[in-house]
Amino acid sequence: MKKFFFSLDTVLNYKEQVLDGLKAEHARILMKVRECEHAIEMLEQEHLRCAGEFRENRFNGMKISDIHTYENYLEALGIKIRRKYEELEKLKEKEEAKRNEVVEAKKETSSIDKLKEKKFKEYEKAVQKEDEQFIEEFVTTRRAMAKIMG
């Protein structure tokens, strides 16, 4: 019997390539999310450290110019932190959208894959049936030959 051929193999290969590309894009976005979360964590730690230092220095007494410097720096850090949170939200939205694309691509790929499995099982059944017919013909021929030969 001829070799198994699935007519949608090229489509399946294409869909798998698309899925792999989407997974790679999703991984890159996830990495950016993690980097942004890390940057926020570092900025918040710096804010806490500087605020603690400011409180301690203020308790011990400090110049007005130094107070303004600390306040300005803390305000700038607060602004950076807010901007990073905004960036993080946008990245999370991109990540969710990309994850949805991956899920949809996976559904498409798996539906074609299931169809291929079904067609392959049908092919295997046909091969088995053909083999059984061949064996049956062989046995029948052998019996007929045995009767003739005596």
N, C-alpha and C positions, 0 to 999 in steps of 0.2 A: 504494500500500500504506500501511497505517496506520503511524504513528510508533512507533519502538521503545519498548517499555514493559517495565521490569524490576520484577516484583512485590515484590522484597525491597529496593527502593531506600530505603524509610523505615527498614528495619532497618539497612541499610548506613550511612545517614546517622547514625543513633543510635550505632552501633558506632564510627564515626569521631569523633563528638563525645566519646564515652567515652574513646577512645584519646587524643585531644588533651588531655583533662582529666588523664588519667594521666601523660602526657608532661610537662605543666606541673607536676604535683605532684612528679614525679621530678626535674625541674630545680630546684625549690625545695629539695628535700632535698639534692641535690648541692651547691647553693650553701651550705647550712648545714654540710655536711661540709667544704667548702673553708674556710669561716669558722672552724670549730672547729680545723682543722689549722693555720690561720694563728695563731689564739690560742695554741695549744700551742707553736708555733715562737717566738712573742713571749715567752711565759712561760719557755721554756727558755733563750732568749737572756738574759733578765733574770736567771735563775738563774746562768748562767755568768758574767755580768758581775759580779753581786753576790758570787759565790764567789771570783772573782779579786780583787776589791776587798778582801774579807775576808782572804784569804791575804796580800795585800800589807800591809794594815794590821797584821795579826797579826805579820808579820815585823818591822815597824817598831816594834811594841809598842803595846798599846792597853789601855784599861780593861776590867775584867771585865764591867761593865754593857754596854759596847759589844759585847763578845764575845757576850753573851747576846742582845742585840738582833739582831745578825747571824744567830746560830744560829736564833733564833725566826723571823726573816724568811725565811731559807732553808728552814726546815721548812714554813712556811706556803706558800711557793712550790711546794715539793715536793708538798704536799697538793693545791694548785690544779691542778698538772700532772697528778697521778693522776686527779683528778676529771674533768678535760678529756679524758683518754684514755678514761675510762669512758663519758663522753658521746659521744665520737667512735665508740666501738664500737657504742653503741646507734643512732647515726645511720647508721652503715654497714650495720647490720642492716635498718633501715628502708629504706635506699636499695636494698639487694639485693631486699627483698620487693617494693618498688614497681617495680623493674626487671623482676622476674618477672611482675608484673601487666601491665606494658606489653607484654612479649613475648607473653603469652597474648592480650591484646586485639588485638595486631597479627596474630596467627595467625587469630583469628576474623574480623577485618576482611579480611585477604587471601584467606581461603577464600571469603567472599561476593563479593569483588571478582573472583576467578577465575571463579566461577560466572556473574557478570554478563558478563565477557568472553566466556565460552563461549556464553551465550545471545545476545549481540550478534553473534557470528560466525554462529550459526545463523540469526539474523534477516537478516544480510547475504546469506547464501546463498539464503534464501527470496526476498529482493528481486531478487537476480540471476536466479534461476530464473524469477520472474514477468516480469522484463524480457525475458529470452530468449524466453519464450512469446509475449509481446506482439509482439516483433520477428518471430518466426516466423509468427504469425498475420497480421501486416501484410504480410510478403513473400508469403505464400500468397494473401492477398486481392488483392494487387497483380497477381500472376501470373494469377489467375483473371479479374480485370478486364481484363488485357491480352489474354487469349485471347478473351474475350467481345467486346471492342472490335475485335479483329481485327488 
